[in-house]
Amino acid sequence: MDEYNGEFHDDFSVQVCQRWESVFNRQETPRTRKIALRMAIVLGPQGGVMEPYMNLLKFGLGGHQGSGKQKFSWVHIADVAGISNIS
């Protein structure tokens, strides 16, 4: 999926992304290349984002998560760390 093709919903995360990118793209950055990254949840051997999420769940702040069979996008921490090698 990208900004031209795919399934879109007018939910909170989509609105946040659209507003953030709108502000980002309006900023003038002479002599500086701008790249807007659209990233998924970052996971790694030490858990990545899952440890803070689990702490929220312990306090009843996780909300309804569905059946447990749903899929979610993620990216490995090593891939995030290697971004600087992209030309």
C-alpha positions in Angstrom: 0.0 0.0 0.0 1.1 3.5 -0.7 -0.4 7.0 -0.9 -1.9 6.1 -4.3 -3.2 2.6 -4.0 -4.6 0.5 -1.1 -7.3 0.4 1.5 -7.6 3.7 3.4 -9.7 4.5 6.4 -10.3 8.0 7.9 -9.1 6.9 11.4 -6.9 8.6 13.9 -3.6 7.1 12.7 -4.3 8.1 9.1 -5.2 11.6 10.1 -2.0 12.0 12.2 0.1 10.7 9.3 -1.5 13.0 6.8 -1.2 16.1 9.0 2.4 15.3 10.0 3.4 14.8 6.4 1.6 18.0 5.3 3.6 20.1 7.8 6.8 18.2 7.0 6.4 18.9 3.3 5.7 22.6 3.7 8.9 23.2 5.6 11.7 24.7 3.5 15.0 23.1 4.0 17.5 24.6 1.6 20.4 22.3 0.7 18.9 19.6 2.9 17.2 16.5 1.5 14.0 15.6 3.3 12.8 12.0 3.5 9.5 11.1 5.2 9.6 7.6 6.6 6.5 5.6 7.0 7.5 2.9 9.4 5.8 0.0 11.3 6.3 -1.1 14.8 9.9 -1.8 15.5 10.8 -5.3 17.0 14.1 -6.8 18.0 15.8 -9.5 20.1 15.2 -7.5 23.3 11.5 -7.0 22.4 11.5 -3.5 20.9 8.1 -1.9 21.5 6.5 -5.0 23.0 8.0 -4.4 26.5 6.3 -1.0 26.9 3.1 -2.4 25.4 3.1 -5.2 27.9 3.5 -2.8 30.8 0.5 -0.8 29.6 -1.5 -4.1 29.5 -0.6 -4.9 33.1 -2.3 -1.7 34.1 -5.4 -2.3 32.0 -4.5 0.3 29.4 -4.3 -1.9 26.3 -7.9 -1.6 25.2 -9.7 -4.2 23.1 -7.1 -5.9 20.9 -9.3 -8.3 18.8 -9.2 -12.1 18.5 -5.4 -12.3 18.5 -5.4 -13.7 15.0 -5.1 -10.3 13.3 -1.9 -9.3 11.5 0.2 -6.2 12.1 3.1 -4.6 10.2 6.5 -4.6 11.8 10.1 -3.9 11.0 13.2 -5.4 12.6 15.5 -3.1 14.6 18.5 -4.1 12.4 16.7 -2.8 9.3 15.9 0.5 11.1 19.6 0.8 12.1 20.7 0.2 8.5 18.6 3.0 7.1 21.6 5.3 6.9 23.0 2.9 4.2 20.2 3.7 1.8 21.1 6.1 -1.0 
